[in-house]
Amino acid sequence: MGLFDRLRGLLTDTDGGSGRPKDGLDGAKDGLAESEDELGESEDELGESEDEPGESEDEPGEPNGEERPSDPPTNPMAAASVGSAGPSVQSHGSHWDTLVPDENREAAIKQLTMSAVEEGTVIDGFDRNGREVTGHRLGDDPVGTVAVSLDGEIATAYPVVEGVSHEVEMESLNEWETGIEAWLGGTLADAAITVFAANYFEHSPERFGGDCTISLALLAYDFGESEYDTVVDESGEEVDVSDFVGFRPWERGAPDDYVVRTNVEEVERVSHRSSDGSCGSDGPRGYDGYLLRVPLFRTDDAGVGDDAGVGDGADANDGADTGDGADVDVALFVADHVAGDYEPQVGDTVEGACWLQARFQ
């Protein structure tokens, strides 16, 4: 019996139905998938779930819930981007929590959005229903902000992270009411994933089906170092999980939210300075944090790619045989306010609740 099979029953419970992994981040092991049947695969169809979004104050980020203001706060199409309550809420409210802290939050979102429009690189979009679509990407840093306008009016804005490239087969599309954003579901190395398509506005919807090349990145709502190396399985036997990596859908999140347990392979400090030099505590227009390279999960087959750094859009895997298979790597951004006092180091085992996004190449 494999490790995942031994842990299957143990790693499915949550604490009091709150949706936050039981015992806090230590419970992020719950249901972590490491098989073709379970890896990253939700029982619900894309964008559908019986669960409501997280209601506990302890839950990280209140993923895509309506507790947060629509973003940007001055968004003229806020009603179109919010949608109904539930895991399928079409909003970036909690996504901004991965980038900016609560202090000066609304000002930070507004200014980052306006800076993207006023100072960012212009990206030609694919016109929708006769309306002109234009994207704006703030800065050329690995972590940034994208704002999208319809006929010159800001329709949406959200954080973006340069990820690690993978070949995937996309099988389903759930377009948001804005018409310029979408969730996409597909298969990555036999694992089912659902992603937010960070550049959906650039292309016709037909572009996103079948075999695609994407760069994949996580943004952390909640994050910390794991405090356990063993768990007790259903039979009462202690199991070593020090090398266990995997992910599972976060039931109380949106379709693109996951609980992740992984190992840190690379660490890079990243920050953004606005045009006037303000950042972090010195002003609302900026962010500081860590850009990590981590395995999202481990395949059965080693040697699936070439060595590549985080954020360069290069191939996903280093081809090293881990004994259990090859690591399928992604970029992971952790803002300073999310990491708190913890400073990630290469070799650390970490856990968190994260938003999974992809840029289609």
MOLINVEN-V514340 format. One record per residue. N is the residue number from 1. RES is the residue in one letter. SS is DSSP state (a for helix, b for strand, c for the rest). NEAR is the number of other ideal C-beta (glycine too) atoms within 8 Angstrom. Layout:
{{N;RES;SS;NEAR} {N;RES;SS;NEAR}}
This chain:
{{1;M;c;3} {2;G;c;7} {3;L;a;9} {4;F;a;11} {5;D;a;8} {6;R;a;13} {7;L;a;14} {8;R;c;9} {9;G;c;7} {10;L;a;11} {11;L;a;11} {12;T;a;7} {13;D;c;7} {14;T;b;12} {15;D;c;10} {16;G;c;5} {17;G;c;5} {18;S;c;12} {19;G;c;14} {20;R;c;15} {21;P;b;15} {22;K;c;9} {23;D;c;6} {24;G;a;8} {25;L;a;11} {26;D;a;11} {27;G;a;12} {28;A;a;14} {29;K;a;14} {30;D;c;13} {31;G;c;8} {32;L;c;16} {33;A;b;14} {34;E;c;13} {35;S;c;9} {36;E;c;6} {37;D;c;5} {38;E;c;11} {39;L;c;14} {40;G;c;13} {41;E;c;10} {42;S;c;8} {43;E;c;3} {44;D;c;8} {45;E;c;5} {46;L;c;12} {47;G;c;8} {48;E;c;6} {49;S;c;10} {50;E;c;3} {51;D;c;9} {52;E;c;7} {53;P;c;16} {54;G;c;12} {55;E;c;8} {56;S;c;9} {57;E;c;3} {58;D;c;6} {59;E;c;12} {60;P;c;10} {61;G;c;10} {62;E;c;13} {63;P;c;17} {64;N;c;15} {65;G;c;13} {66;E;c;8} {67;E;c;5} {68;R;c;12} {69;P;c;6} {70;S;c;11} {71;D;c;15} {72;P;c;12} {73;P;c;9} {74;T;c;7} {75;N;c;13} {76;P;c;7} {77;M;c;12} {78;A;a;8} {79;A;a;5} {80;A;a;8} {81;S;a;17} {82;V;a;10} {83;G;c;9} {84;S;c;5} {85;A;c;7} {86;G;c;9} {87;P;c;14} {88;S;c;12} {89;V;c;14} {90;Q;c;11} {91;S;c;14} {92;H;c;11} {93;G;c;15} {94;S;c;15} {95;H;a;13} {96;W;a;14} {97;D;a;13} {98;T;a;15} {99;L;c;13} {100;V;c;13} {101;P;c;7} {102;D;c;4} {103;E;c;4} {104;N;c;8} {105;R;a;10} {106;E;a;8} {107;A;a;8} {108;A;a;11} {109;I;a;14} {110;K;a;11} {111;Q;a;11} {112;L;a;14} {113;T;a;15} {114;M;a;9} {115;S;a;14} {116;A;a;16} {117;V;a;11} {118;E;a;6} {119;E;a;7} {120;G;c;13} {121;T;b;6} {122;V;b;7} {123;I;b;11} {124;D;b;6} {125;G;c;12} {126;F;c;8} {127;D;c;8} {128;R;b;9} {129;N;c;5} {130;G;c;4} {131;R;b;8} {132;E;c;8} {133;V;b;13} {134;T;b;11} {135;G;b;15} {136;H;b;14} {137;R;b;12} {138;L;b;13} {139;G;c;8} {140;D;c;4} {141;D;c;7} {142;P;c;12} {143;V;b;14} {144;G;b;14} {145;T;b;16} {146;V;b;16} {147;A;b;15} {148;V;b;16} {149;S;b;13} {150;L;b;12} {151;D;c;6} {152;G;c;6} {153;E;b;8} {154;I;b;14} {155;A;b;13} {156;T;b;13} {157;A;b;15} {158;Y;b;11} {159;P;b;13} {160;V;b;13} {161;V;b;15} {162;E;c;13} {163;G;c;15} {164;V;b;17} {165;S;b;13} {166;H;b;12} {167;E;b;5} {168;V;b;13} {169;E;b;8} {170;M;b;13} {171;E;b;7} {172;S;b;9} {173;L;b;12} {174;N;b;12} {175;E;b;8} {176;W;c;12} {177;E;c;7} {178;T;c;11} {179;G;c;8} {180;I;c;13} {181;E;c;14} {182;A;b;12} {183;W;b;15} {184;L;b;15} {185;G;b;14} {186;G;b;13} {187;T;b;10} {188;L;b;11} {189;A;c;9} {190;D;c;8} {191;A;b;14} {192;A;b;10} {193;I;b;11} {194;T;b;12} {195;V;b;14} {196;F;b;11} {197;A;b;14} {198;A;c;10} {199;N;c;11} {200;Y;a;14} {201;F;a;11} {202;E;a;9} {203;H;c;10} {204;S;c;5} {205;P;a;9} {206;E;a;5} {207;R;a;7} {208;F;a;13} {209;G;c;8} {210;G;b;5} {211;D;b;6} {212;C;b;13} {213;T;b;8} {214;I;b;13} {215;S;b;13} {216;L;b;17} {217;A;b;17} {218;L;b;17} {219;L;b;14} {220;A;b;14} {221;Y;b;16} {222;D;b;10} {223;F;b;14} {224;G;b;11} {225;E;b;9} {226;S;c;13} {227;E;c;4} {228;Y;c;8} {229;D;c;7} {230;T;b;9} {231;V;b;11} {232;V;b;8} {233;D;c;12} {234;E;c;6} {235;S;c;5} {236;G;c;5} {237;E;c;7} {238;E;b;7} {239;V;b;11} {240;D;b;7} {241;V;c;12} {242;S;c;7} {243;D;c;8} {244;F;c;10} {245;V;c;14} {246;G;b;14} {247;F;b;13} {248;R;b;12} {249;P;b;12} {250;W;c;11} {251;E;c;8} {252;R;c;14} {253;G;c;15} {254;A;c;11} {255;P;c;15} {256;D;c;12} {257;D;b;14} {258;Y;b;14} {259;V;b;16} {260;V;b;16} {261;R;b;14} {262;T;b;14} {263;N;b;11} {264;V;b;15} {265;E;b;10} {266;E;b;9} {267;V;b;10} {268;E;b;10} {269;R;b;8} {270;V;b;12} {271;S;b;10} {272;H;b;14} {273;R;b;7} {274;S;c;12} {275;S;c;5} {276;D;c;6} {277;G;c;7} {278;S;c;10} {279;C;c;13} {280;G;a;9} {281;S;a;2} {282;D;a;7} {283;G;c;9} {284;P;c;9} {285;R;c;12} {286;G;b;13} {287;Y;b;12} {288;D;b;11} {289;G;b;14} {290;Y;b;13} {291;L;b;16} {292;L;b;15} {293;R;b;13} {294;V;b;15} {295;P;b;12} {296;L;b;14} {297;F;b;14} {298;R;b;12} {299;T;c;11} {300;D;c;5} {301;D;c;7} {302;A;c;10} {303;G;c;8} {304;V;c;11} {305;G;c;10} {306;D;c;8} {307;D;c;5} {308;A;c;11} {309;G;c;7} {310;V;c;12} {311;G;c;12} {312;D;c;7} {313;G;c;9} {314;A;c;8} {315;D;b;9} {316;A;c;12} {317;N;c;12} {318;D;c;9} {319;G;c;10} {320;A;c;9} {321;D;c;7} {322;T;c;10} {323;G;c;4} {324;D;c;6} {325;G;c;11} {326;A;c;15} {327;D;b;12} {328;V;b;16} {329;D;b;12} {330;V;b;15} {331;A;b;17} {332;L;b;15} {333;F;b;19} {334;V;b;12} {335;A;b;14} {336;D;a;9} {337;H;a;8} {338;V;a;13} {339;A;a;14} {340;G;c;6} {341;D;c;4} {342;Y;c;8} {343;E;c;6} {344;P;c;12} {345;Q;c;7} {346;V;c;7} {347;G;c;5} {348;D;c;10} {349;T;b;11} {350;V;b;14} {351;E;b;16} {352;G;b;15} {353;A;b;18} {354;C;b;15} {355;W;b;13} {356;L;b;15} {357;Q;b;16} {358;A;b;15} {359;R;b;13} {360;F;b;12} {361;Q;c;8}}
